[in-house]
Amino acid sequence: MTRPTYVLTGATAGLGLHVAARLAARTEARLIAGARRPERAAALRALVPAGRLEVLPLDLGTLASVRAFAGQVLADGGGIAGLICNAGLQLIGPQRQTADGVDESFAVNHLGHFALVERLLPALDPGGVVVTIGSGTHNPADRLARLFGFRGADFDTAEAVAAGRLSRPAGNRQAGMDRYATGKLCAILHALDMAARVPPEQARFYAFDPGLMPGTDLARERSAIERLA
């Protein structure tokens, strides 16, 4: 019997590592993990038997890397039971642009996964699932997000979002938080749009907010205390 294959981004730490552990507990499941630094996947390799795990390089901030990763997944030739779009990034320093000329936070939190879903959708098993890890930070009324300094998404135009231009004044730290919240809003809207356009017998789309994630690599640019909060 062919093992169901799951594709997971951001699999080497935090929520992604826990998802990998749950998949490993399902003895029939096979995992293809995208990692920005595959050499740091020791914890992942310890969780998932070697015969059921393939770790491939994936930098969601570079569309060329997304295309290469998708090409390797498709070359495998099998169907995909599930795609979990988990990787994310909070930048709180000066804004950074990618080689593709877009804001890095937007690229990692939305554009890279958008491109990955579009390329892998034809290979999804009938009724397969695509899971997007969202965030309540996009909602200005989210009390917990506000407690941590988030003001909600800053969506003026698509061009402004892609460029990382904000309509509200902010220092580097606040601007980074605003861009993260906006990227997460884009990811959620993409999941909603796909759920409306794609018949469920072809694919099912889900987005959810996991809440605070202690120890995640998502906030790697924050202080040690903040990363554990």
C-alpha angles and dihedrals in degrees: 000000000000113000116237110250124220125193116209131182123203091024101151100074146014119359093357092058091051091049089051090052091053091049090048089056087061097077094203096053124104122201132209107190126196113211131179087214110024090184088069093059096099094118090049093049089051091056102044123052112248093240091059100042135075119177115200130181114259128170107182089195091068120060091203088059091048091051092048092049092048090048091054092048092049092046087062085075099213131111123262118235094189143002116204113196098200109139117105142159137212114200115193099169129071115325116269130205124212127230086261090061099249133115110280095225091052090047097051098038097043123352097056093050091043090057092044094052092048092052098043099040094089090056095051116116113248106281092010120157134244113195122195119196104223132179138223089226090092090066114081089201094057103114096201092049091050090050088061092047102263116144099190131258121325104213115167105143132345090245092053092049093050090049093046093240113154129207093209125067113251143156120238095275097048092041090054091051091048091051091049092051090048093049090051090050089054090050092051092047090051091053091049092049093049091048089054096046104038119068111241091235086063098042140337122220127206135176126186142167111239092194123221113355113202115214096008121153087227092090096040091138093056127087121279091253093050092049089057096042 
